[in-house]
Amino acid sequence: MTLFLAKAAYGQVAAAALDPAGNIWQTGRVNNALTCGSFAVPPGFQETVPCNDATVTKLDPTGSKVLFSATLGGNGDSGGLAITTDSAGNVYIAGYTTAPDFPVTSGALQTKNAGPYTSHPAGYSTGPEGDTFIVKLNPNGSVAYATFLGGSGDDVPVGIAVDSAGSVYVAGDTASTDFPLTSSPLSGTPGAGFVAKINPGGQSLNYSTYFPANITALAVDSGGAMYLTGIAYATLPTTAGSLQTTGGGDMDAFVSKINASGSGLVYSTYLGGSGTDSAFAIAVDSQGAAWVGGQTDSPTFPGTKGTGSAFLVKLSPGGSAIQTGSRFGTPEGYNSTIFVAVDARDNVYAFGEIDQSVGTFSVSGFQPTANAQLSIPCSPFGGNFLIESASDGTLLYASYVRRIGTIFVTAPGHLLIDSSFGAVAMDLTSTLAMNFQCPVNAAAYTVPATPGEIVSLFGTGIGPEAGVTAQPDASGRFPTLLAGVQVQFNGVAAPLLYVQAGQVNAVVPNQNLPGFLYTVEVSYQGQSAPVLDVGGEIANPGVFAVANQDGTLNSLANPAKPGSIVSVYATGMDMFGLDGADGQVMPLSPLLPINFSQNGDAVSFAGVPGTILWEGAAPNLIFGVVQINVLLPASLPPASSVTSVPMVVQSSYIDSSPAFPVFIAP
């Protein structure tokens, strides 16, 4: 097998695993023509990184240093989909390949790719196809064995596990009518899935069978029994005495346990109600109880509390009952549990996605605990959640996550999250002394962040006990370091307006930032709070104040007249075309106007459009505040007394929320 050196982990990461030393192993696919081709590398290494090949990368425990990186493939398309390690540090990878010359080892279980052949141009994105491959690597990255597994159709793995003896368990989807089976399989009839156990040397099958359901995840217990979950229809084989021997709807989740020899089902059950139910994750505790997570829209989903569509249930060791179960999030929308793990104390950890009402922070059916590291989602459309529960279902921790990535349980109450930005450790057993929440628009308290927006970060321990208000220097610039506090967005220091232990006001740097994903860092006197990754947007308008035509503040006691001009002071507007410097107090002249028609900006009053006369950086205020001079509609509904009219500011076709009250005289 040819191993290629790369300068860093490359391509798309599909799965990751920890070895006993805490190193992070990743697998995936080179799927971008910009990440493959020729590289300048030290003499003695292969200079070419093939395109459309599977990848394997070993990172140090911080996730920031590449210790080993290689590609796996041949003349065809290949990709890694699942990875695991054993107690000796060996690495096992399952993936797909159409390459007839994928480098398998001599004496392997299957040395010929029996699946359909396809090959696509460099960087071509395609779905998994071809035969399954299984590769075992020694701890140093050398190949112990490599084999195909599949028939003439597409055979794609979804999970891999290894037991203490080194036997490998793999399951997935199959379209083959000639998938290699052992004698007396559980099912010899071609079905949606396959299940196989391979001997420690990778030379033979202990068992192999079709399985009549779509498998999404697997787990193996200490006795070598395999647990499957996924999506089942009417063909699932069930066992007497199991929780649910018939499906509740057209599509149900399921849980099936296969004995260690592969000769029979210990139990098999549907898991669902009258609607549509899917399972995506499974883990097994020391007692043989299976925790299963997924998504449901069934009002009759069994054994759970709550009404949300993300579920987590614990199935009894015999598969006959649900011992505890919960649902999270809203009943509609996309809410799902996609990761489940169990620690040495049999506590369970679950990760998933939750929708929410646009522009709000409240999510019905999910309440973060007091020790949550993030109590609100940093997107108006929802967030990713993380929970820890005791074995009886008692909730120990519930939070939104600060960084999305692969989650590893390193010890009870301790996690490691590996992402493209590096690995971050999490301690769920204590409350952080220094922490901050999502940056919110300082005028409207909404998310997400946008370039040039004035934001507030609320937290604990992020500044001095007594608040400090920033002052511009002689050149009119606000500081990026104030009373020992610094805030960075993607490594760029933000201008600071106010700092205090529980609140920091800053301006998102407008210069050279992508505007769609930010890593936010807050430090105080050399100590740093946990980093926070937040989504960004081109605009998130919020209104500070409205001034009448004479320059006085609009209020109930000082209303504006219909047909007069008001000045709106806002932040979070699309700053495209403005060349002001971050932190700079803007001069009266020259004015920096915004092409509001090009930027999709508008102002309406009770739904009636106003006429924008001028829009630009607000003079004498910090860059980030936008002034909009608007002619009030003369056609506003007449009233006998001062009326509060809801004003909505639009930037890049994104509306401010909530509406801002403007007082109009009769």
N, C-alpha and C positions, 0 to 999 in steps of 0.2 A: 504494500500500500504506500502511495506517495503522500508525504506530509508536506504541507506548504507553510512557510513562515509568513505571518502578516504582522504589520506594525501595531495592530490593535484588534480587538474583537470586531468583526465586520459582519455585514449583512443583517438579517432579521433574526432575532432571538425568539425561539418558540418555547423553550423550557430550560430550567436550570436545576442544579442539585448541589448540595454541600458534601464535601468529603470529610473524613474524620479530623483533618487538620484545620477545618474551617475554610478551605479554599472553595471557590465557587466555580462550578463547571456549567457551561452553557452549550446548547446546541440550537441550530437553526438552519438558515439557508442564505447563501450569497444571492440576493435578489435584485441587485442594483448594479447596472453597468459601471457606475462610478466607483464601486467598491471592489471591482475585480479588474484583472489585467496585470500589468507589470508594475512592480515596485522596486525601489532601490533598497536592497537588503545586504547584509554582510555576506562575504564570499562563502560558498559552501552550502547555501540554502537555495531552494527553488525560488526564482524571482517572479513567477506567475501565479496569481490567485485565480483559479478557474471560476467562471460564471455558472450560476444555476447549480451549484454543488451544495451539499450539506456542510455544516461547519461544526467544529467543536473547539471551545476556548476554555482555558483554565485561568481564573483570576485569583489574586491574593484575597485574603479575608476582607479587605477594605473595598474590593470591587474596582479598584482604580489601577492596578498593575497587571498586565498580561504576562502570565508565566508560560503559557503554551497556547498555540493557536494553529489549527490545521483545517483542511477541507477534506471531505470524503465524497468521492464521486467518480464519474467516468464520462463516456460519450452519451449523455442523456441528462435528464433532470433529476436532481436528488435534493432531499431536505431532511433535516433532523426534526423530530416532533416530540420526543420524550427522552428523558435521561434520568438515571439514578446511580447511586454509588453503594458500595458495600463497606463493611467494617474494616477491610484491609486497604481501602482507598481505590479499589478498582472501579472503573466507570463503564456503564452500560448505556448504549444509545440505541433507540429505535427510530426509524424514519422510513422514507419511501424513495424509490429510485426506478427510473426507466432505463438506466444505463446497462447494457448487456455486459460491459467490461468493468462494472463496479468491482473493486478489488477485494474479493472474498479470499479467505485463507484455505489452504489445502486441507482436505478432510472435513470441511464444514458441512453442516446439516444439508444445505442446498447450495450448490455452486453455480447454478444456471438461473438467470432471471427469466421466469416464465411469463411475466406480465407483458402488457402491450408496450411497444417502444414509441416514445415521442422525444423530440428534442426541439428546443425553442431558442430563439436568438438570445444573446447576452442581455441579462436584465429583464427578460420577459417574465411577467408575473403569471403564474398558473397555479391551479389547485393541485393538491397531492394526487399522485397517480403512480402506476407501476406496481412493483412488488415491495413488500416490507423488507427492510434490512435490519439486522441486529449486529452491533459491533461492541465488543468488549475491549477496553483499553486498560493496560496496566497503569499504576499510579503515575509513572513517568510519561505517559502518553503513547507508549508503544502498543502495537496491536496484539492482543491475545488471540482473538478470533473475529471473523466477520463472515456473515452468512446472509443469503436471501431467505425469504419465507413468503411463499405465495403461489398462486396459480396463474391462469391465463388472463384473468381480469385484474382490475385495480384492487390492491390489498393495502390498506393504509392503517398503521397503528395509531392508537389514541393514548396508550399508557404502557409503562414498563415497570416491573418490580423485580427484586432479587431476594432470595431467602438466605439464611445463614450458611447453607451448603453451596451457594453459588448458582443454584438453578434460577433460570430467568423465566418470568411470566410476562406475556405480552397479549394484548387484546386490541381489536380494532374493527374496522369496517371491511367488508369484502364483496366484490362483484364476481368472484371466481366460482365457477361450477366444479372446478377441479383443485380446490385448495387442498394442500397435503394434510391428510388426516391420519390419526393412528387407528388401530383396530378397535372396534366397539366404541366409537365416539359417543358423546352425549347426544349429538345430532349429526347424522350423515346427510341431512337434507340441506342443500345450499340455502343460506339465510343471510340476513343483513350483517351479521357480525362473525368474528372468529375469536377463539381463545386457544392459547397454546402455552405449554411449559416445556422449556428446553433444558437439556442436561448441562451440568457445569462446564463441560468442555466445548459446548456449542456444536456437538457432532450429531445429536439425535433428539427426537421429540419424546418427552415423557408422556405427553398427551397433546392432542390437537383436535378441535371440534368446531363445527359451525355453531352459531348461537343466533336464535331468531329474534334479535332485537338490536337496536342501535346503541352500542356501548359508548359511553363518554368518559368513563373513569373506572379504575380498578384499585384494589388494595389487597394485600396479602398479610395474613396473621402469622404468629410465631409457629403455628403448626403446619403452615404451608397451604392452608385453605385460601382460595381466591374469592374475593367479593367484587361483584360487578354492579354498575348502575348506569342509567341512561334513559332511553326513550323506548317504550314498548307499545305494540299494537295488540291485535287480538291473538297473535300467535305465541305469546310468551308461555313457556311451560311453567306451571305453578305447582306447589307441593301442598299436600293436605295439612291443614292446621296453620298455614301461613297467614299473615295479616290479611291479605286480600287476594283471593284466588281468581277473581274476575276483574276486568278493568272497569273503572268508574266512568270513563269517557272515551272519546275516539283516540286520544293519545295520552298515555300515562307514563309517569316515572316507574322504575322498577328497581328491585334489589334481589340479586341472586348470589347464593354462596355455593361454590363448587368444592367438593372435598379434596384432600391433598393429592390423591391419586388421579383425580380427574374422572373418576368412574361414575360419579353421581352428584345430584344436587342435595346439599344439606337442607336448604330451603330456597324457595323462589316465590316472590310476591310482587304483585302490582303495588303501586303507591300513587294514589291519585283520587280525584273526585270527579264531578260531573263535567268539568271543563277540560282545559289543556294543561298538562303537567309534564315537566321535564326535569331531570336530575343531571347535574354536571360535576359533582364532587362527592367523594366518599373517603372515610377514614375509619379505622377499627381500633377500639380500645383494648386494654389488657384482658377484659372479660369476654371479648368476642362480640361486643355490641357495635353495630355499624351506625356511624353518624353520616347522614346524607343531606346534601344541600342542592337547591335548584330553584325553579320558578313555577308558579301555579297561578291560574286565574279561576280555580275552582272554589266556589263558596263552600263546598262540602269536602275540601281536602282534609284527610283524617289526622287526628291526634295533635292538632296545633292550636296555640293561642294567638290571637291577633287576626288581622284581615289583610295584611300586605301580601304582595305577590312573590316576595323572596321567602323561601322556607328553609328551615333546618330542623331535622328530626333525628331522634335516636331510636333505632330499631333494636328490640331485645335480641340477645344472643341466639335464640331459636327462631327469630324472624316472625314470631306470632303476634307481636304487639309493638306499639309505639310507646316508649317509656317516657319521653318528653319531646315536645316540639314547639316551635315558634314560627311566626310569620312577621316579616318586617316590611316597612315602606307602605306605599299606597296600593290599594287594590288593583288599580290600573297602571299603565305605563310600564317601563322596563325596570323591574326590580328582580334581582336574582342573586343567589348565593353560588359562587363559582370556585371557591376554595374551602377545603375543610382539612384540619389536622388535629391530632390528639397528642398530648404530652405525656410524660412519665407518670403524672398524677391522674391521668384520665380526664383532665380538663380538655375542653374542645375549643378550637379557634376557627372562626369562619370569616370569610372576606367576600364582598360582593358589591353590587351596584344598586343605587336607590335613586329614583326620579323624585322631583319635587315640583311644587308650583313655581312657575317662572317668576323671578324677582323676589322671592321670599326665602327665609331661612328655615321655615318650619317644615318638617317632614312628618306626616302622620305615621304612627306605627314604628318610629325609631327615635328613641330618646337617649342621647349620650349620657354616660355616667359622669359623676363629679370629677373623676380622675382622667377624663377624656383628654387626649392631646390635641384634638381638634373638634370643637363642638358644633360647628356649622360647615356645610359644604362650600367650597370656594368657586362654585359655578352656579349660575341661576337655573341650571337644568338638573342639578342633583350632584351626587358624589359617590365615592366608594367608602364602604363601611367596614369596620373590623370589630368583631366581638370575641370575648372569651367567656365561656360558661363552665360552671362546675359539672361534674358527671350527672347530677340530678337536674340540670337545666338552669340552675340559679345563675343569673347574669352577674358576672364579675367585672366586666369592662365592656364599654361600648363607645365607639368613637368613629369619626370620619378619619381617613388616613391622610397623612401629610405628604406621603410619597407613594406612588403606585409602582409596583414591581412584583417580583417573585418573593413569596413569603416563606421563611423557614423558622421553625420552632427550635431554638437552640437550647432552651431550658424552660422549666415551668415559669410562665409569666415573662419570658424573654424571647424576642423575635429578632430576625434579621430580614430587612427588605432590600433586595437587590434590584437596581434599576440601571438604566443607561447612564445615570449621573453618579453611580457608585452605590456602595452598600451602607445602610443606616441601621444601627441597632436600636431596638425599642425595649424599654423596661415598663411593663404594664403593672408592676407591683407597687409603684409609688407615684405620687403627683409631682409633676415637674415644678421646680422652684422658679425656672425661667422659661416662659412660653409665650407664644403670641398666636392670635387667630388670623383668619383670612384678611388681607387688606381690603377695606371697603371704601367706596366713594365717600369722601368726607362730607359731602353735601347731602347725599341721599341714603348713605349706608347700604349700598348695593354692591354686588359683585357682577362681573369680574374686573380685573385690573386692565388698564389701558395706558399706552404711552402718554406721558404728560399729565396724567390724572393726579389730583391731590387725594391722598388716601389716609385713612386712619387705621392703625394696627392696635388692637386692644389685647392686653395680656397681663402677665405677672412678671415682675422682676426684670423688665426690659429697659429700665431707666432709673433715674434718681427718684427718691420718695417725693421730693418737692419738685414741682414742674418747672421746666426751663423753656422760655420762649426764645426762639432764634431771632437774630437781627442781621440784616444784610451788612456786608463789609463795605469798605469805601468805594469799591467798584460796583456795588449793587448786587452782589451775589450772596445767596444764602449758603450756610455751611453744610458740608456732608458729614461732619463730625461735631457733635454737640453734647457737652457734659458726659463724654465717654461713650455716647451712643452712636452707632453706625448702622444703616440699613442698606442692603445691596439687592439689586434686581439683576439676575444673571451676571453677577460679579461687578456691576457698575454701581458705585455709591450714589445714593439718592439724596437730593437736597432735603434738609430737615427744617421743619417749622416749629415743632414743639415736641419735647420729650418728657416723659414721666414714667414711673414704674408700671402704671397700668395702661398708658396710651402713648403712642408715637404718631405724629402727623408728618407725612413725607410726600414728596412728589416723585412719581414713577419716572425714571429717566426717559426722556424722549429720544435720545440720540442712540442710533445704531442698535435698537432692540427689535426683535421680531414681532412682539406684540401678541403672540399666541401661546407662549408657555414661558413662565417665569419661575426661576428658583429664587426664593426670597430668604435672605439671611439677616438676622438681627443680632448684634453684639453689643455688650455693655461692659465697659472696663475690662476688656479682654476675654470675657466669657460669652459663649454663643448659645443661643436657643436652638432647638432642633430646626433644621431647614424645612421649608415648606414649598412644595411645587404647586403653582396655581395656573389655571388656564387664563389666557388673556383674550382681549377682543379689540377691535379697531376703535370702538367707542363704547362708553357707558355713562351717558349724560346724567348729571345731577345738578340741581339749582341751589345756589347759596342764597341769593337775594334778588329782588327786583327793585329798580329805582324808577321813580316817576320822571316826567320830562324836565322838571326843575331840579333834578338831582337828589331829591329827598327820597327816603325809603318808603316804598309802597306798604301800606298797612290798612287795617280797618279804619283807623282814625285819619288816614291820609291816602284815600283812594285815587286811582287814576281816572281820567275822563275818557269815554269812548272816543276813538279817533286820534288820541294823543300818542306820543312816542314813549315807550318804556325801554329801559336798559336791563337786560337779563344777565346776571353774572353766574356762570356755570363752570363746571369742570368735568373731565371725562369725555370731552368732545373729540372728534376726529381732528388731529392736529396736522394733517397732511398739508404741506405747503408752508407751514410756519417754521422759520429758521431761528427762533429764539434759543438762547442757551439755557441749559438746565440750571435752575436756581436763580436765574437772573430776574431782577425787577425790571419790568418793561417800561421803556421811556414813553413820554407823550408823543415824540416824533423821532424817527418815522414810525407810523403805525404799521402793524403787521396784519393785513386783512386775510380772511379765509374766503376762498371761493365756495360760498355756501351752497350754490346750486350744484356745483360739481361734487361736493362732499355729501350730498343728500341730506342737507340740514333744513329744518323747518320748525316753526313755532305755532302752536294752535291754542285757542282759548275756547273752552267748552266745545271743542270740535270744529271751531271756525278758524280758518287759517289767518294768521297775521302776516304782515308784509315785512320781511327782513330788509332793513335799509343798509346795515353794515354789520359785519361780524369779524372779530379778530382778537388778538391778544389784548387783554385788558390793560390799559395804561396805568402805570404806577403800582401795579400788582405783580406778584411773582408769575413767571411763565408757567402756564398750566391753568390759569384762570382765563376764561374766554368771555368777552363782552359781546352781547347781541342786541343791537338797537332794532326794535320792532314797532311798527305802526299798528296800534290796536285796531281791530275791526270796528268799523262804525256800526255794523249790523248786529252787535251783541244784543241778546234779548234784553229789552227794557225792564227796569225794575223801579220800584217806588223808594227803595232804600239802597244803601251800599251792599253790593253783592260780591261774594267770593266766587271767582270763576276758576275752574281747574285749568292750569296751563301745562301743556306737554311740550317738551323740547325734543326734537329729533335730530340725531347726528348719524350720518351714514345709514339712514333709514332705521336706526335703533331708537326707540322711545325712552324718555326718562320715566322712571317709576320710583315712588308714587308721583302723581300729578302735584304741581306746586300751586298753592292758592294765590291768585292775584285779585286785589280788591278794586272793584270798578264802581265809580260814582253813578248815581241815577241820571 
